[in-house]
Amino acid sequence: MVRRCIVNIMINIDILWFVVRWSAAARIKYQCIHS
C-alpha cells in the first residue's frame, strides 16, 4: 500500500515543504489517498 498525498493547490513539493517548515501556521489542505 502506497500513500500518496496530493496538494489541493498546484505547487511543487519543495515549496510546500518549505512553507510548512518555515511557518507551521501556513498549512495547506492536502488529500491523502490509499493506493
N, CA, C and O atoms as a GROMACS GRO file, in nm:
protein
  140
    1MET      N    1   0.084  -0.120   0.000
    1MET     CA    2   0.000   0.000   0.000
    1MET      C    3   0.088   0.125   0.000
    1MET      O    4   0.175   0.141   0.086
    2VAL      N    5   0.065   0.210  -0.095
    2VAL     CA    6   0.144   0.333  -0.103
    2VAL      C    7   0.053   0.453  -0.079
    2VAL      O    8  -0.048   0.471  -0.147
    3ARG      N    9   0.091   0.533   0.019
    3ARG     CA   10   0.010   0.650   0.049
    3ARG      C   11   0.059   0.769  -0.032
    3ARG      O   12   0.176   0.808  -0.024
    4ARG      N   13  -0.030   0.827  -0.110
    4ARG     CA   14   0.007   0.942  -0.191
    4ARG      C   15  -0.076   1.062  -0.149
    4ARG      O   16  -0.199   1.059  -0.149
    5CYS      N   17  -0.006   1.168  -0.113
    5CYS     CA   18  -0.075   1.289  -0.072
    5CYS      C   19  -0.066   1.393  -0.182
    5CYS      O   20   0.043   1.432  -0.225
    6ILE      N   21  -0.180   1.437  -0.227
    6ILE     CA   22  -0.181   1.537  -0.333
    6ILE      C   23  -0.233   1.669  -0.276
    6ILE      O   24  -0.336   1.673  -0.208
    7VAL      N   25  -0.160   1.774  -0.305
    7VAL     CA   26  -0.199   1.905  -0.253
    7VAL      C   27  -0.309   1.963  -0.340
    7VAL      O   28  -0.305   1.953  -0.463
    8ASN      N   29  -0.408   2.023  -0.275
    8ASN     CA   30  -0.519   2.082  -0.349
    8ASN      C   31  -0.469   2.191  -0.442
    8ASN      O   32  -0.518   2.206  -0.554
    9ILE      N   33  -0.370   2.267  -0.395
    9ILE     CA   34  -0.314   2.373  -0.477
    9ILE      C   35  -0.199   2.315  -0.560
    9ILE      O   36  -0.117   2.238  -0.509
   10MET      N   37  -0.193   2.353  -0.688
   10MET     CA   38  -0.088   2.303  -0.775
   10MET      C   39   0.044   2.375  -0.746
   10MET      O   40   0.070   2.482  -0.800
   11ILE      N   41   0.125   2.314  -0.660
   11ILE     CA   42   0.256   2.371  -0.630
   11ILE      C   43   0.356   2.260  -0.611
   11ILE      O   44   0.320   2.146  -0.584
   12ASN      N   45   0.483   2.295  -0.625
   12ASN     CA   46   0.588   2.196  -0.610
   12ASN      C   47   0.597   2.147  -0.466
   12ASN      O   48   0.568   2.222  -0.373
   13ILE      N   49   0.638   2.022  -0.449
   13ILE     CA   50   0.650   1.966  -0.315
   13ILE      C   51   0.756   2.042  -0.237
   13ILE      O   52   0.741   2.063  -0.116
   14ASP      N   53   0.862   2.083  -0.304
   14ASP     CA   54   0.969   2.156  -0.237
   14ASP      C   55   0.915   2.283  -0.174
   14ASP      O   56   0.947   2.316  -0.060
   15ILE      N   57   0.834   2.355  -0.250
   15ILE     CA   58   0.778   2.480  -0.198
   15ILE      C   59   0.684   2.450  -0.083
   15ILE      O   60   0.684   2.521   0.017
   16LEU      N   61   0.606   2.344  -0.097
   16LEU     CA   62   0.512   2.308   0.008
   16LEU      C   63   0.586   2.280   0.138
   16LEU      O   64   0.550   2.332   0.244
   17TRP      N   65   0.690   2.196   0.130
   17TRP     CA   66   0.767   2.162   0.248
   17TRP      C   67   0.834   2.285   0.307
   17TRP      O   68   0.841   2.302   0.429
   18PHE      N   69   0.883   2.373   0.218
   18PHE     CA   70   0.949   2.494   0.264
   18PHE      C   71   0.852   2.580   0.344
   18PHE      O   72   0.886   2.633   0.450
   19VAL      N   73   0.731   2.594   0.292
   19VAL     CA   74   0.629   2.676   0.360
   19VAL      C   75   0.592   2.613   0.493
   19VAL      O   76   0.581   2.682   0.595
   20VAL      N   77   0.573   2.482   0.492
   20VAL     CA   78   0.532   2.413   0.615
   20VAL      C   79   0.641   2.425   0.722
   20VAL      O   80   0.612   2.450   0.839
   21ARG      N   81   0.767   2.407   0.679
   21ARG     CA   82   0.876   2.413   0.776
   21ARG      C   83   0.900   2.557   0.821
   21ARG      O   84   0.936   2.582   0.936
   22TRP      N   85   0.880   2.650   0.730
   22TRP     CA   86   0.904   2.791   0.764
   22TRP      C   87   0.796   2.843   0.857
   22TRP      O   88   0.825   2.914   0.953
   23SER      N   89   0.672   2.807   0.829
   23SER     CA   90   0.562   2.855   0.914
   23SER      C   91   0.459   2.744   0.930
   23SER      O   92   0.390   2.706   0.836
   24ALA      N   93   0.450   2.694   1.051
   24ALA     CA   94   0.355   2.585   1.077
   24ALA      C   95   0.212   2.633   1.060
   24ALA      O   96   0.123   2.556   1.026
   25ALA      N   97   0.190   2.762   1.084
   25ALA     CA   98   0.056   2.817   1.071
   25ALA      C   99   0.010   2.816   0.926
   25ALA      O  100  -0.110   2.809   0.898
   26ALA      N  101   0.105   2.821   0.835
   26ALA     CA  102   0.069   2.824   0.693
   26ALA      C  103   0.058   2.682   0.640
   26ALA      O  104   0.137   2.638   0.556
   27ARG      N  105  -0.040   2.612   0.690
   27ARG     CA  106  -0.060   2.473   0.645
   27ARG      C  107  -0.157   2.470   0.528
   27ARG      O  108  -0.260   2.538   0.528
   28ILE      N  109  -0.124   2.390   0.429
   28ILE     CA  110  -0.208   2.380   0.311
   28ILE      C  111  -0.291   2.252   0.317
   28ILE      O  112  -0.243   2.148   0.360
   29LYS      N  113  -0.414   2.262   0.274
   29LYS     CA  114  -0.503   2.146   0.277
   29LYS      C  115  -0.457   2.043   0.173
   29LYS      O  116  -0.438   2.076   0.056
   30TYR      N  117  -0.439   1.920   0.216
   30TYR     CA  118  -0.396   1.816   0.124
   30TYR      C  119  -0.480   1.691   0.142
   30TYR      O  120  -0.532   1.664   0.251
   31GLN      N  121  -0.493   1.616   0.035
   31GLN     CA  122  -0.572   1.493   0.043
   31GLN      C  123  -0.481   1.372   0.031
   31GLN      O  124  -0.396   1.364  -0.058
   32CYS      N  125  -0.499   1.278   0.122
   32CYS     CA  126  -0.419   1.156   0.120
   32CYS      C  127  -0.506   1.040   0.074
   32CYS      O  128  -0.611   1.012   0.132
   33ILE      N  129  -0.460   0.972  -0.032
   33ILE     CA  130  -0.536   0.859  -0.083
   33ILE      C  131  -0.456   0.731  -0.065
   33ILE      O  132  -0.335   0.729  -0.087
   34HIS      N  133  -0.523   0.624  -0.027
   34HIS     CA  134  -0.455   0.496  -0.010
   34HIS      C  135  -0.460   0.418  -0.140
   34HIS      O  136  -0.567   0.384  -0.191
   35SER      N  137  -0.342   0.391  -0.193
   35SER     CA  138  -0.338   0.320  -0.320
   35SER      C  139  -0.280   0.180  -0.299
   35SER      O  140  -0.268   0.103  -0.394
   0.00000   0.00000   0.00000
